Amino acid sequence: MSPESPSPGPLIVGIGALIVLVGLVVWSGALNWFGRLPGDIRYESGSTRVYVPWVSMLVVSGVLSAISFFVRKLM
């Protein structure tokens, strides 16, 4: 690396911290709604279970798109 290029260390630490925060949110049960919104497909028959969270993934996509938009505006 040349002296002018920034170190990737802070970026890696930030991504790790974000992963830990998401893990804590999932562990706390704050995402119990995921996969249970109207429009999400849930099929259960005997020992077969199929989950297709269409609407939940649309919500996640919208939130990530909004975050990406605002981050690009700030830079």
Summary of the structure (lengths in Angstrom):
residues: 75
radius of gyration: 18.2
end to end distance: 23.3
largest distance: 61.6
contacts: 131
relative contact order: 0.08
helix: 55%
strand: 13%
